[in-house]
Amino acid sequence: MNQPANTNVATAVRTTYFSIIGNTSLAIIKGFAGFLGNSYALIADAIESTTDIFSSFLVLFGLKYASRPADKNHPYGHGRAEPLITFLVVGFLITSATIIAYESIKNIGTPHELPKLWTLFVLGAIIIWKEISFRLVIKKSKETNSSSLKADAWHHRSDAITSVAAFIGISIALIFGKGYETADDWAALFASGFILYNSYLIFRPALGEIMDENLYDDLIDAIRKVSLTVDGVKGTEKCFIRKTGMVYHVDLHAIVDANIRVKEGHDIAHTLKNTLRQEIPQLGHVLIHIEPYECQGNH
């Protein structure tokens, strides 16, 4: 099972600091390497890494705000801030892709020197680092159920894709020589399309979260399975889940014997709620509705 919410927040925050430090370092390295090595593809990479820094700070703010406890005005907590931050992060991705595409097109029509050979070694190291970063951050996003951390992970993957495209473009320019100086510009333009596609992949689940879309069949199965371990619960009916931040709120209809007293039904509901939250730590509010056995519907 996943970690408790407080641990998830701490893990996500540490992972975001890792992204901020990494993106800041790479933006500086890429910018200098692109300028000194006559490679716009590397400069485009630096632009994306710069936007990644700001988006990571947004993620950090979103994680800390979303982890605030429930209050009178927000009885379900502040978790919905997280997908909203994800939308902003997607906006940064789209902006960086647009800037890269615009500058690439402009550079394609402008004569310039061939990139330097040593820029390939810089790109090779960057590709390896960004892929490692993607795998680390995406793993943490799954552990913490964080949509904004997932968006941050895809920033790393988009950066790696841009760097791969730059590596290919520079290689073509160096192999074929004069007349192919714009190969890395074409590569940067091609990479911007990948970034836009990844933006959609990040945006879609965050939109589903905001719209309370049913995306949690595996979790529903786990809830039903745990419910049947509670004494007095004969089955379950409706089970609705909505995600806010890193926790899941549940509305569950539990089937019990129709002939028991109201107090007994009340006690079963409380036991069921406590058992679910103990066995599945990522659950937040759990509302149990008791159904009499004679009126049970389909499972």
N, C-alpha and C positions, 0 to 999 in steps of 0.2 A: 504494500500500500504506500501511498505518497506520504510525504512528511507533513507535520502539522503546519498550520498557516504561518505562524510566527517564524518558524525555521525556513519555510519557503521564501518569505520576504527577505530574510537575511541572506539567503543563498542568492536570490535574484539580484539584490543590491550589490553584493560582492562581484557577481558576474558582470554587472553593468560597469563597475569601476574598471574591471579588466578591459572591457571594450573601449572605454574612454582613453585609458592610457595607451592601448595598442593603436587606436585610430589616430591619436595625436602624434605618436612617433612616426607612423607610416605616412601621414600627410606631409610631414616635414621632409622625410627621406625621398618620397616620390616627387615632391615639388622641386627640390634641388636636383635630383637625378634627371627629371624631365627637362628642366631648363638647361642644365649643363650638357645633357646628352642629346639635345635637339629632338625630343620625342613628345609630341602632343598627347599621344596615348598615355604616357606616364603622367603628364600634367593633368589630363582628364581623370586619371586615377587619384591624383592628389585632391582634385576638386571633390570627388565622391567621398574620399576619406574625411575631408573637412566637414561636409554635410553629415557624415556619420557621427562626428564628434557632437554636433548639436543635437542630433536625434537621440544619441545615447544619454545626453543630459536630460532630454525630455522623458526618456524611459525611466531614468532614475527618479525624476520628479513624480511621474505617474505611479511608480511602484510605492513610493513613500506615502503619497496621498491616498492611494487605493487601500493601503494597509491601516488607515485610521479606523478606530472602532466605530460601531454603530452609535448614533445619537438620536435625539428627538426628531430631527428633520430628515435623518437618513437611517431608518430602522433596519435596513438590510446592509448597512455599511456603505463604504465609498468605492467599492470594487469596480463599478461601471466606469470609473475614470480611466481604467487601464485600456479597454478597447478604444476609448476616445483618444488616448495618447497614441495608440497604434495607428489610428487614422492620420494623426499628425506626422508620425514617422513615415508612413506611406507617402504623404505629401512631400517630405524631404527626398525620398527616393525618386519620385516623379520629377521633382525640380532638378535634382542632379542629373537624371537621365536626359532631361530637356536641354540643360546647359551643355552637357557633353555632345549631344547630337548637333546642336546649333554650332558650337565651336568646331566640331569635326567637319561639318559641311563647309564652314568658312575656310578652314585650313586646307581642305581638299583643293580649293581653287587658288591657293596662295603658294607660290614656289618656295621651297625651303630645303635645307640640307638633309642628308641622310642621317638617321639616328646613329648614335655611337654603339659599338659592339658591346661595351661593358654594361649598357642598360639592360641587356638580356639577363645578366647575372643578378642584377638588382631585382628584376621582375621574377626570376625563378625563386628567389628567397621570399619575396612578397607572396607569391602564389601558395607556397607551402605554409607560411605563417597564417594566411587568411583562411585556408581550408581547415587548419588545426583549430583556429578561433571559431569558425562556423560550427564544427563538430562539438566543441566544448560548450558553446552557448546554446545550441539547439538541444543538447542533452539536458542542460540545466532548465531550459524552458519547459521540457516535458516533465521533469521532476517537480517543478513548481506550478505547473498549469498556467504559465504566464504567457498571454498572447503578445504583450509588448516585448517581452524578452525573445519570443520567437521572431518578431519583426526585426529585432536587433541582430539576431543570428543571421537572418537573410541579408542584412546589410553586409555582413562578412562574406557570405557566399557571392553576392552581387559584385563585391570588390574583387573577389578571386576570379570571377568570370571576366570582368573588365581587364584584369591583369593577364589572363590567358589570351584574350583577344589581342591585347597590346603585344604580348610575346610573339604571337603568330605574325602580326602585322610588321613588327620590327624585323623579324627573321626574313620575311618575304622581301622587305626593302633592302636588307643587307645582302641577301643572296642574289637578287636580280639587279641591284645597283641603280644607276641613273634611270630615271623614268618611273621608278617605283617608290619615290620618296613619300608618297601619300598613303602607302599601304597601312601604316599604323593609324592614320586618320580614319581610314575605312574600317579598320578593326575597332576603333573607339566608337564609331557610329553603329556598328553591328552590336557591340556590347550594350549600348544604350537601349536597344530593343529587348535584350534579355532582362535588363533592370526593370523595364516597364512591365514585362510579363510577371516577374517576381513580385512586383508591387500588387498586382491583382491577386496572386496567391496568398499574400499576407492580408490583404483587405477583406477578402471573402469570408474567412472564419470569424474575423472581428465583427463584421456586419451581422453574421448569424448570432453572435453573442449578444449584441445590442438588441436584436429582434427576437430574442428568446427562441431561436430555432432549435428543433429537436436534433441534437448532434451527439447524444450521449447514451447510445444503446448499450454499450458495454457496462457503463456505470449503473444503468437501470437494472441490468441482469445481476450485477453484484449486490445491489440493494435488495432485490427480491430474494436472492439466495440467503443473505444474512437475516432477512426478516423471518424466514421459515425456521431459524434456529431459536427464536424467542418463544417461550412457553405461552400458549394461548392464541398464537397467530396461526390461523388455518390456511392463509393464503394472502395474496395481494391483488388489488385491482389497478386503478389508475396510478401512474407514477410520473409526475412532471418534474423536470429539472431545469433550472436556469442558472447560468454561471455569472458571477460577479467578481471580477478580479481573479483571485486564485482559489476561491471556494465555490461550492455548488449548493444551492438552496433546493430543498426537496419538498414536494407535496405528494404524500403517499396515502392511498386508501388501503387499510389493513382489514382483513376479514377475520371476525371472531365469532364465537358461539353466541347465538341470538338470545340465549336464556340466562346469560350471566348478568350480574348487577351492573349498574352504571359505574360504580366505584371500581369494580374489577376491570371493566373496559378501559377506564381512565388509567389505571395502574399498568395495564398491558401496553397502552399507547406510550406512556412515559418510559417503560422498560425498553420498548422497541426503539424509541428515539435515542435513548442513551447508548444502546447497543450499536446502532448504526453509526453514531458519531465516534464511538470508540473503535469500531472495526474499520471504518472508512474515514480517516482523519480529515480529508479534504472537504467534508460536508460542513456547511454552515447551518442556517436555519433548517430544521426538519419539522414539518407540520404533518401530524398523523390524523387522518379521518377514519373513524371506526365504522365498518360495514357489518351488519348482522349476517350470519352464515346463510340464512334462508334467502337473502336477497342478493347473494353474490352474482356478479356478472362473469364475463369471460376474463381469464387471466391476462 
